[in-house]
Amino acid sequence: MKRKFTILSLFIILFVSAQLKAEVKLPAIFGDNMVLQQQTDAAIWGTATANRTVKVTTSWNKKSYSVKANSDGSWKVRVKTPEAGGPFSITISDGKTLKLNNVLIGEVWICSGQSNMQMPMKGYFNQPVLNSNTTIATSHNESIRLFTVKRVKSLEPSSDFIGEWKECTPENVAEFSAAAYYFGKMIQQTLGVPVALINSSWGGTRIEPWMSESGVKNYDWVNLPDKNMKGDFSQQTPTVLFNAMISPMVGFAFRGGLWYQGESNRNEPAKYEKLMQGLIENWRAEWGIGEFPFYYCQIAPFNYGTNGINSAYLREAQLKAAQATPNTGMACLMDVGEEFVIHPTNKEVAGNRLAFWALANTYGKKGIEFSGPVLKEMTVDGSVVKLTFDHAKNGLSTFGKKLEHFKVAGENKRFADAEAFITRGGITVFSPSVAKPVAVRYAFDDFVVGELFNCEGLPASSFRTDDWEIK
């Protein structure tokens, strides 16, 4: 009798354990308050009891989708999402039910980079965000959702990260990326649909950690880490941030990516130009959904001192990368840099300029200029240089300032300060000390406050017409 009781008890324990294991588990990217990308086949995945059927039911169309979990318990299903709206719910069951509540359908953007993307609305210590308190106080918006990925690193691709979906309230906005928030605010207000912002960033990091192993392999100067290394390792190690902070959400349906990074790679502009293109191509390959839009901020001018290469070369690399990569755009920040603070306070300008790119090019909104003036052509007439620009159909302006940051050089490659004037056709540049100019540079210094804009108020990037060796 005692033996039968023992066997029965063991059976009950095993049965209860099996039932506990039957509970559906989802990665952190799926949860209450989430947003799914509208009008697509959005993937949802997780784990359940091995070989058990998982049923996913969406409240917006009351449709159920079934899939059998693999032998390791993993499963994935795709659900059709409608036009933007909500809130909705999603029910997932393998015998035990899990329900996701307050789910919206709208536009999803992944935001990444280093400290200028990470910088929260409340600012860093002794480094404020302009008008942050007013922005925080007025930020409540039921149609914006925020997700911040906890900073962590991994030598191998991870299946999950730490984070949770939060509603757009003052206390949550205070802790969220300021640049990303301002982008999302303009997108939401202009389109009138729910917007999700996923912030996965880490201050001070280079670009190489944000690329996957397959992306890094394309560059012979980037060394892959030893995956068997013991002890701690740097967050600057190639692939380790992609593995831990991007890979767990690869496959999550989204509209596009935002990026604000480059300061930590400033001394290698030629390599960065290729790596910037490579990161975009790498992420697109990982998601496998085509050339999704990817917009990024050009690093703002800053006084890096005498140690290292003039950061204008890095800004040039960022401009070239955008021009060479389809469905991308660069938000220029030449007018908001601060000489001794590497984190510009005016994050609203950064977010809004990224939003201009998205509204005009991703969402097809007419009448919105999205780029500052971009050099089109240089012609030389004796000692005078004439410059024309794209993205200046309504002309150029300094908004009352004098053009002070133009230089010209002759064949001796020695640059001299130049006089510059806005004309009906563009800009005329000359220097009394250069009789036969062959090259022009504009705002080509570490720190400078740009004064050249189009009439829509968007600044021109620093630029040069020469390709002379970097010094």
C-alpha positions as CSV (number, residue, x, y, z in Angstrom):
1,M,0.0,0.0,0.0
2,K,2.8,2.4,0.9
3,R,4.6,1.5,-2.4
4,K,1.4,2.3,-4.4
5,F,1.1,5.6,-2.6
6,T,4.7,6.5,-3.4
7,I,4.2,5.7,-7.1
8,L,1.0,7.7,-7.2
9,S,2.7,10.7,-5.4
10,L,5.6,10.6,-7.9
11,F,3.1,10.5,-10.8
12,I,1.3,13.5,-9.4
13,I,4.5,15.4,-9.0
14,L,5.6,14.7,-12.5
15,F,2.2,15.6,-13.9
16,V,2.2,18.9,-12.1
17,S,5.7,19.6,-13.2
18,A,4.7,18.9,-16.8
19,Q,1.8,21.3,-16.4
20,L,4.1,24.0,-15.1
21,K,6.4,23.6,-18.0
22,A,3.4,23.9,-20.3
23,E,3.2,27.6,-19.6
24,V,3.8,29.7,-22.7
25,K,6.8,32.0,-22.3
26,L,7.6,35.0,-24.6
27,P,10.7,37.1,-25.1
28,A,10.6,40.5,-23.5
29,I,9.9,42.2,-26.8
30,F,6.3,40.8,-26.6
31,G,4.2,42.1,-23.7
32,D,1.4,44.3,-22.4
33,N,1.5,47.8,-23.9
34,M,3.4,46.7,-27.0
35,V,2.9,47.9,-30.6
36,L,2.9,45.6,-33.6
37,Q,3.7,47.0,-37.0
38,Q,0.6,47.7,-39.0
39,Q,-0.5,46.0,-42.2
40,T,2.0,43.2,-42.2
41,D,2.6,39.6,-41.3
42,A,4.0,40.1,-37.8
43,A,6.0,37.3,-36.3
44,I,5.3,36.2,-32.7
45,W,7.5,33.6,-31.1
46,G,8.3,32.0,-27.8
47,T,8.5,28.6,-26.0
48,A,5.9,26.1,-24.7
49,T,5.8,22.4,-23.9
50,A,7.7,20.4,-26.5
51,N,5.6,19.2,-29.4
52,R,2.4,20.8,-28.1
53,T,0.1,22.9,-30.3
54,V,0.2,26.6,-29.6
55,K,-2.8,28.7,-30.5
56,V,-2.5,32.5,-31.0
57,T,-5.7,34.5,-31.2
58,T,-5.8,38.2,-32.1
59,S,-8.8,40.3,-31.0
60,W,-8.7,42.7,-33.9
61,N,-10.0,40.0,-36.3
62,K,-10.9,37.2,-33.8
63,K,-8.7,34.9,-35.9
64,S,-6.7,32.1,-34.5
65,Y,-3.3,30.8,-35.7
66,S,-2.0,27.4,-34.7
67,V,1.5,26.0,-34.7
68,K,3.2,23.0,-33.2
69,A,6.1,23.6,-30.8
70,N,9.4,22.0,-31.8
71,S,11.0,19.3,-29.7
72,D,12.9,22.0,-27.8
73,G,9.6,23.9,-27.1
74,S,10.3,26.8,-29.5
75,W,7.6,28.0,-31.8
76,K,6.9,30.9,-34.2
77,V,3.7,32.1,-35.9
78,R,2.9,35.1,-38.1
79,V,-0.3,37.1,-37.6
80,K,-1.9,39.5,-40.0
81,T,-2.1,43.0,-38.6
82,P,-4.7,45.6,-39.7
83,E,-4.5,49.3,-40.2
84,A,-3.3,51.3,-37.2
85,G,-5.6,51.2,-34.2
86,G,-6.3,49.6,-30.8
87,P,-6.0,48.9,-28.0
88,F,-6.3,45.1,-28.8
89,S,-5.4,41.9,-27.0
90,I,-3.5,38.8,-28.1
91,T,-4.3,35.4,-26.4
92,I,-1.7,32.6,-26.6
93,S,-2.4,29.1,-25.3
94,D,-0.8,25.7,-25.3
95,G,-3.4,24.5,-22.7
96,K,-2.6,27.3,-20.3
97,T,-3.4,30.8,-21.5
98,L,-1.3,33.9,-21.6
99,K,-3.0,37.2,-22.6
100,L,-1.3,40.4,-23.8
101,N,-3.3,43.4,-23.1
102,N,-3.4,47.1,-24.3
103,V,-1.7,46.2,-27.6
104,L,-1.7,48.8,-30.3
105,I,-1.1,48.5,-34.1
106,G,1.0,51.2,-35.6
107,E,4.5,52.2,-36.7
108,V,7.5,50.6,-35.0
109,W,11.0,52.1,-35.1
110,I,14.3,50.7,-33.6
111,C,16.6,53.3,-32.3
112,S,20.3,52.6,-31.6
113,G,23.8,54.0,-31.2
114,Q,26.0,55.5,-28.5
115,S,25.5,58.1,-25.8
116,N,23.7,60.8,-27.8
117,M,21.0,58.2,-28.6
118,Q,21.0,56.8,-25.1
119,M,20.8,60.3,-23.5
120,P,17.5,60.4,-21.6
121,M,15.1,63.3,-21.6
122,K,16.1,64.2,-18.1
123,G,19.7,64.6,-19.3
124,Y,22.9,63.3,-17.9
125,F,24.4,64.8,-14.7
126,N,25.4,68.4,-15.3
127,Q,24.4,67.9,-19.0
128,P,20.8,68.9,-19.6
129,V,18.4,68.4,-22.5
130,L,17.0,71.7,-23.7
131,N,13.4,72.3,-22.5
132,S,13.3,68.9,-21.0
133,N,11.0,69.7,-18.0
134,T,8.3,71.2,-20.3
135,T,8.6,68.3,-22.7
136,I,8.3,65.8,-19.8
137,A,5.4,67.6,-18.2
138,T,3.4,67.6,-21.5
139,S,4.4,64.1,-22.7
140,H,1.4,62.0,-21.8
141,N,0.3,60.3,-25.0
142,E,-1.7,57.1,-25.2
143,S,-0.5,56.5,-28.8
144,I,3.2,56.3,-28.1
145,R,4.9,53.3,-26.5
146,L,8.5,53.1,-25.2
147,F,10.8,50.1,-24.8
148,T,14.4,50.4,-23.5
149,V,16.8,47.5,-23.8
150,K,19.0,47.0,-20.8
151,R,22.7,47.4,-21.6
152,V,24.3,43.9,-21.7
153,K,26.9,42.2,-23.9
154,S,27.4,38.6,-25.2
155,L,29.9,36.6,-27.2
156,E,27.1,34.5,-28.6
157,P,23.7,35.6,-30.1
158,S,21.1,35.7,-27.3
159,S,17.5,34.7,-27.5
160,D,16.2,37.4,-25.1
161,F,17.1,40.6,-23.4
162,I,15.8,42.6,-20.5
163,G,13.2,45.4,-21.0
164,E,9.5,46.1,-21.0
165,W,7.0,48.1,-22.9
166,K,5.9,51.3,-21.1
167,E,3.3,53.8,-21.8
168,C,4.2,57.4,-22.7
169,T,3.9,59.2,-19.4
170,P,6.1,61.9,-17.9
171,E,7.9,59.5,-15.5
172,N,8.7,57.1,-18.4
173,V,9.6,59.8,-20.9
174,A,12.1,61.3,-18.4
175,E,14.1,58.1,-18.5
176,F,13.8,57.5,-22.3
177,S,16.0,58.5,-25.2
178,A,15.4,62.2,-25.9
179,A,16.3,62.1,-29.6
180,A,14.1,59.0,-30.2
181,Y,11.2,60.5,-28.3
182,Y,11.2,63.7,-30.3
183,F,11.3,61.7,-33.5
184,G,8.3,59.6,-32.3
185,K,6.4,62.5,-31.2
186,M,6.5,64.2,-34.6
187,I,5.7,61.0,-36.4
188,Q,2.7,60.3,-34.2
189,Q,1.3,63.8,-34.4
190,T,1.7,64.0,-38.1
191,L,0.4,60.5,-39.0
192,G,-2.2,60.3,-36.2
193,V,-1.3,56.6,-35.6
194,P,0.3,54.7,-32.7
195,V,4.1,54.8,-32.7
196,A,6.5,52.5,-30.9
197,L,10.1,53.4,-30.1
198,I,12.6,50.7,-29.2
199,N,15.8,52.1,-27.7
200,S,18.8,49.8,-27.8
201,S,21.9,52.0,-27.2
202,W,25.1,52.1,-25.2
203,G,27.2,55.2,-24.5
204,G,30.8,55.4,-25.7
205,T,30.6,52.4,-28.0
206,R,32.1,51.9,-31.4
207,I,30.1,50.7,-34.5
208,E,31.7,47.3,-34.7
209,P,30.0,45.8,-31.5
210,W,26.6,46.6,-33.2
211,M,27.2,44.3,-36.2
212,S,26.6,40.6,-36.3
213,E,29.4,38.1,-37.0
214,S,28.3,37.8,-40.7
215,G,28.6,41.5,-41.1
216,V,31.9,41.9,-39.3
217,K,33.5,39.2,-41.5
218,N,33.4,41.5,-44.5
219,Y,36.1,43.7,-43.0
220,D,39.6,42.3,-42.7
221,W,40.7,44.9,-40.2
222,V,38.0,43.8,-37.7
223,N,38.9,40.9,-35.5
224,L,36.2,38.5,-34.4
225,P,36.4,37.8,-30.6
226,D,37.4,34.4,-29.2
227,K,34.1,33.0,-28.0
228,N,35.9,30.9,-25.5
229,M,37.6,33.8,-23.7
230,K,37.3,33.7,-20.0
231,G,36.4,36.6,-17.6
232,D,34.9,39.9,-18.5
233,F,35.3,41.6,-21.9
234,S,34.8,45.1,-23.3
235,Q,31.5,46.3,-24.8
236,Q,33.8,47.5,-27.6
237,T,34.4,43.9,-28.7
238,P,33.0,43.4,-32.2
239,T,29.5,41.7,-32.4
240,V,28.8,41.6,-28.6
241,L,26.2,44.3,-28.5
242,F,24.4,43.0,-31.6
243,N,24.4,39.6,-30.0
244,A,22.9,40.8,-26.7
245,M,20.8,43.9,-27.6
246,I,19.7,43.5,-31.3
247,S,19.7,39.8,-32.1
248,P,16.9,38.9,-29.6
249,M,14.5,41.1,-31.6
250,V,15.6,40.1,-35.1
251,G,12.4,39.1,-36.8
252,F,10.2,41.6,-34.9
253,A,8.2,43.5,-37.5
254,F,9.1,47.2,-37.7
255,R,9.1,50.1,-40.1
256,G,12.7,51.4,-39.9
257,G,15.8,52.1,-38.0
258,L,17.4,55.2,-36.4
259,W,21.0,55.6,-35.5
260,Y,23.1,58.2,-33.7
261,Q,26.8,57.1,-33.3
262,G,30.2,57.9,-34.7
263,E,32.1,59.9,-32.0
264,S,34.0,56.7,-30.9
265,N,35.1,55.9,-34.4
266,R,36.1,59.5,-35.3
267,N,39.8,58.7,-35.9
268,E,39.1,56.2,-38.6
269,P,36.8,58.0,-41.1
270,A,37.7,55.9,-44.2
271,K,36.9,52.7,-42.4
272,Y,33.8,54.2,-40.8
273,E,32.4,55.1,-44.2
274,K,32.5,51.4,-45.1
275,L,31.4,50.2,-41.7
276,M,28.3,52.5,-41.7
277,Q,27.2,51.1,-45.0
278,G,28.0,47.6,-43.7
279,L,26.0,48.0,-40.6
280,I,22.9,49.0,-42.5
281,E,23.4,46.1,-45.0
282,N,24.0,43.7,-42.1
283,W,20.8,44.6,-40.2
284,R,18.8,44.4,-43.5
285,A,20.3,40.9,-44.2
286,E,19.5,39.7,-40.6
287,W,15.9,40.8,-40.8
288,G,15.4,39.7,-44.4
289,I,12.7,42.1,-45.2
290,G,14.4,44.2,-47.8
291,E,15.9,47.7,-47.7
292,F,13.9,49.1,-44.8
293,P,14.5,52.8,-44.2
294,F,17.5,53.7,-42.0
295,Y,18.1,57.3,-40.9
296,Y,20.9,58.6,-38.8
297,C,22.3,61.7,-37.2
298,Q,25.6,63.2,-38.3
299,I,27.8,63.7,-35.2
300,A,27.7,67.4,-34.1
301,P,30.8,69.6,-34.1
302,F,32.8,69.3,-30.9
303,N,36.3,70.4,-29.7
304,Y,38.1,67.1,-29.5
305,G,41.4,68.9,-28.9
306,T,44.7,68.2,-30.7
307,N,44.7,64.5,-30.1
308,G,43.4,62.7,-33.2
309,I,42.0,63.5,-36.7
310,N,39.8,66.4,-37.4
311,S,36.3,65.1,-36.9
312,A,35.0,66.8,-40.0
313,Y,36.4,63.8,-41.9
314,L,34.1,61.5,-39.9
315,R,31.1,63.8,-40.7
316,E,32.2,63.6,-44.4
317,A,32.2,59.8,-44.1
318,Q,28.7,59.8,-42.7
319,L,27.5,62.0,-45.5
320,K,29.1,59.7,-48.1
321,A,27.7,56.6,-46.6
322,A,24.2,58.0,-46.8
323,Q,24.7,59.0,-50.4
324,A,26.0,55.5,-51.3
325,T,23.3,53.4,-49.5
326,P,19.7,53.2,-50.8
327,N,16.8,54.2,-48.6
328,T,18.9,56.0,-46.0
329,G,19.2,59.6,-44.9
330,M,21.4,61.8,-42.6
331,A,20.2,64.4,-40.3
332,C,22.8,67.2,-40.2
333,L,23.5,68.9,-36.8
334,M,26.1,71.4,-37.8
335,D,24.3,74.3,-36.0
336,V,23.7,72.7,-32.6
337,G,27.1,71.4,-31.5
338,E,28.7,72.6,-28.3
339,E,32.4,73.2,-28.1
340,F,33.1,71.5,-24.8
341,V,30.0,69.3,-24.4
342,I,29.9,66.2,-26.6
343,H,26.2,65.7,-25.9
344,P,24.3,68.7,-27.5
345,T,21.4,69.9,-25.4
346,N,19.1,70.4,-28.4
347,K,17.8,66.9,-28.9
348,E,14.6,68.1,-30.3
349,V,16.4,69.3,-33.5
350,A,18.0,65.8,-33.8
351,G,14.7,64.0,-33.5
352,N,12.7,66.4,-35.7
353,R,15.3,66.2,-38.5
354,L,15.2,62.4,-38.4
355,A,11.4,62.7,-38.6
356,F,11.6,64.9,-41.7
357,W,13.4,62.2,-43.5
358,A,10.9,59.6,-42.5
359,L,7.8,61.7,-43.2
360,A,9.0,62.7,-46.7
361,N,10.6,59.5,-47.8
362,T,9.0,56.6,-45.9
363,Y,5.5,58.0,-45.5
364,G,5.4,60.1,-48.7
365,K,4.3,63.4,-47.1
366,K,4.5,66.2,-49.7
367,G,5.8,69.7,-49.0
368,I,8.4,68.7,-46.4
369,E,12.1,69.4,-46.9
370,F,14.2,66.7,-45.3
371,S,17.8,67.6,-46.1
372,G,20.0,70.7,-45.8
373,P,21.9,72.0,-48.9
374,V,24.2,69.4,-50.5
375,L,26.9,70.5,-52.8
376,K,26.0,69.9,-56.4
377,E,28.7,71.5,-58.5
378,M,31.8,73.7,-58.3
379,T,33.0,75.9,-61.1
380,V,36.0,78.2,-61.2
381,D,36.1,81.5,-63.1
382,G,39.6,83.1,-62.6
383,S,40.0,83.7,-58.9
384,V,36.3,83.1,-58.1
385,V,34.6,79.9,-57.2
386,K,30.9,79.3,-57.7
387,L,29.0,76.6,-55.8
388,T,25.5,75.3,-56.5
389,F,23.5,73.1,-54.2
390,D,20.7,70.5,-54.2
391,H,18.0,70.8,-51.6
392,A,17.9,74.5,-52.1
393,K,15.1,75.1,-54.5
394,N,13.9,78.0,-52.5
395,G,17.4,79.4,-52.0
396,L,20.0,79.7,-49.3
397,S,20.2,81.7,-46.1
398,T,22.4,82.4,-43.1
399,F,19.4,83.8,-41.2
400,G,21.3,87.0,-40.6
401,K,24.8,85.7,-40.0
402,K,28.0,86.3,-42.0
403,L,29.5,83.3,-44.0
404,E,32.7,82.9,-42.1
405,H,33.7,79.2,-42.5
406,F,34.7,78.9,-46.2
407,K,38.3,78.4,-47.2
408,V,39.9,78.0,-50.6
409,A,43.3,76.5,-51.8
410,G,45.4,76.6,-54.9
411,E,47.5,73.8,-56.3
412,N,49.9,74.1,-53.3
413,K,47.0,72.7,-51.1
414,R,47.3,75.5,-48.6
415,F,43.9,76.7,-47.5
416,A,43.2,80.4,-46.9
417,D,40.2,82.0,-45.3
418,A,37.8,83.1,-48.0
419,E,35.0,85.6,-48.5
420,A,31.7,84.0,-49.4
421,F,28.3,85.5,-50.5
422,I,25.0,84.0,-51.2
423,T,23.8,84.8,-54.8
424,R,20.8,83.9,-56.8
425,G,22.6,80.9,-58.2
426,G,24.3,79.6,-55.1
427,I,27.4,80.8,-53.3
428,T,30.4,82.8,-54.6
429,V,33.7,82.2,-52.9
430,F,37.1,83.9,-53.3
431,S,40.3,84.8,-51.4
432,P,42.7,87.6,-52.3
433,S,45.6,85.4,-51.4
434,V,44.6,82.5,-53.8
435,A,44.7,83.6,-57.4
436,K,43.9,80.3,-58.9
437,P,41.7,78.3,-56.5
438,V,41.2,74.5,-57.1
439,A,39.5,73.5,-53.9
440,V,36.9,74.7,-51.4
441,R,36.1,73.6,-47.9
442,Y,33.2,74.7,-45.7
443,A,33.1,74.4,-41.9
444,F,35.8,71.7,-42.1
445,D,36.9,71.8,-38.4
446,D,36.3,69.9,-35.2
447,F,34.1,72.6,-33.7
448,V,32.2,75.1,-35.8
449,V,28.7,76.6,-35.7
450,G,27.4,76.2,-39.2
451,E,25.8,79.2,-40.7
452,L,24.7,77.9,-44.1
453,F,21.1,76.8,-44.4
454,N,18.4,76.3,-47.0
455,C,15.3,78.5,-46.6
456,E,13.5,75.7,-44.8
457,G,16.0,76.1,-42.0
458,L,18.0,72.9,-42.5
459,P,21.9,73.2,-42.3
460,A,24.5,72.2,-44.8
461,S,27.0,69.6,-43.7
462,S,30.6,70.5,-43.6
463,F,32.1,69.5,-47.0
464,R,35.2,69.7,-49.2
465,T,35.7,69.6,-52.9
466,D,39.1,68.0,-52.7
467,D,40.1,64.4,-52.0
468,W,43.5,65.2,-50.6
469,E,45.2,62.9,-48.1
470,I,43.8,63.2,-44.6
471,K,46.1,65.1,-42.2
